[in-house]
């Protein structure tokens, strides 16, 4: 052996000794899918098999304390549920300091109806818990008289004031004892009441609306309904048990049904309807004092909080197992972390990386449902010099044992390095895939940097591992618009929380005061600033013969499109105007006469000028798709009782492959735009010349993937007011594939070379889209959290 070889062997031996010494110090941290003993700044050497100190157990590639690890509680892989901590190897409820554990749940004894004042003390139906005592809760307009609720306007025993009883034979009419009832009121048990609104005589004398747990009953149009009290929710949708969920403390329904509290590396709690941090997982701490990002500091590896909050390692030190030690290599290796991201350029990039662990891809990205996370993640970056449409293509290593087996791969493109919530594209390439795998095209504004996180997506037994060096091709095409540029909205998301509850969100609309959302069985609106909703179905007296899959707003007029086919209704009963004054009052008018009878139900509606355009859904073999228009400027009177609808276009699937099952419609001065999924499951975006001519295919599967379960999937924006759309927005597929929970956009849709890209991911989105006429922002609905999402 030569002299240089001897020196190298000596250095290797010294590093092995240092590594073993650090192992014997003990394994810190919780099981988060990383090896806290490997730091990016530590030279990559073979330190031998992992040995765990006393009191810790090897789980995968990490030493953990199974007596306190929430992910490995009592045994490897035994994860505690949300709201639970691991104490002495057993999962148990851990409540915030303001709450008490009652039978396995956290309760605020001051307000919890099921545990009022003490555990197990449940308030009766019609009562609320206030300051730890059960009290009568009266509907609006009633007061407590002698321990019961009374309407002083109609109560025979409390007419005008508590205790003022009317004489036998008299009735209480508007707070006065009189001989008969006036107007449309009916005499029931000595009270003058409206059978349409009285909760004690709803629809008929003596038909009292039953008391509701956690809510208040009321009468609407002669039918009993109920409204939940503040911070109580009907989260199971079962009317018989009322508002059963305490939204003030329920960690899975915190402040609203379906709003779960999940904080990174922490036990989350719910207090007063807001998610709070109950405790940090072992090895983590809330060093920045911001509970919304959980316990962000991993004390075993964080050089700014090494072993404890505020313990900062020196310039030439790294934090290894909660101890500051000499870095040994001057910092993180190439591609190991955001600070050492490897820059990419247009063309072919050959990358030699030195990553040590998976710092950022600790959970599977959105496009992968079965991939493992094996080995380190590599951080790449690309800064766009102009507005560009980008594609990243990865060359995978070929297995020596099979000509068709390649290295598994998982790629996540994000706008904020290390933040999975900023993901704009995702690629999952399994073991048996082609050698080269491209990401979806993304559009990036000039001067913006996108970060590319790459990891082996297989398991430890998969071969070969992620190649080193790694080859990545970058293609870039200059485009006219990008998120926040060229008329396209940005990708900042704002949640508007409501108490609407369960709704499928087939259609959406926006006016100056409200957001509207509904489906074929429910229709609601909520203030734009959030808060209590209005049940339009109940207020307007709508039934299943009025509700459908689309709606529209034109000025102060509100329209509902009924989802019916020609087999169930003729030329009318398809379009209803339900308000002429923006919903101040409601009135159902059958508005239009359709002849010839449409081939199928209408699934999309769009207002252009003074006309409403409607699109049939028809996807049966050989049946055409139709575009209809209805003039909204006609006054209905005794002479003109219905507006004659016009059949604008009949689009035959035989002459237009891909046409059928169309759920998206919009138009500008030049084109109708249609989003369709035909009988062969081919997703296609069409533009159809308004002046006549054959439909043109803009995009088709796999580049285009539409959510076919909602109607308002397609909306356009004319930002320069020249009559032609500058951008189209559309909703990606809701259940699987690369476009899950995404909003996509098409730049210059009327131009010769439109481009398609992803605008934003909206977690839980299953609704369509609306455009705010006041701000130009996009509005969609997350029905898992029952909240509107504004993208601007």
JOVENTA-V633122 format. One record per helix or strand. SS is the DSSP state (H for helix, E for strand). FROM is the first residue (numbers start at 1). LEN is the number of residues. If there is no record, write none. Layout:
SS/FROM/LEN
SS/FROM/LEN
//
This chain:
H/3/23
E/57/3
E/62/3
E/84/4
E/90/4
E/100/3
E/105/3
E/127/4
E/133/4
E/143/3
E/148/3
E/171/3
E/176/3
E/186/3
E/191/3
E/215/6
E/223/6
E/232/2
H/239/3
E/245/2
E/266/6
E/274/7
E/284/2
H/291/3
E/297/2
E/317/4
E/323/4
H/338/3
E/342/2
E/347/5
E/374/10
E/388/8
E/398/1
E/406/1
E/409/6
H/420/3
E/423/7
E/436/3
E/442/3
E/449/8
E/470/9
E/482/1
E/485/1
E/493/6
E/507/4
E/514/5
E/523/5
E/531/1
E/533/3
H/536/5
E/550/5
E/557/5
E/575/5
E/589/2
E/592/2
E/602/7
E/611/6
E/625/7
E/643/2
E/646/6
E/662/6
E/671/7
E/683/7
E/696/5
E/714/4
E/727/5
E/742/6
E/755/7
E/765/1
E/770/2
E/778/5
E/787/5
//
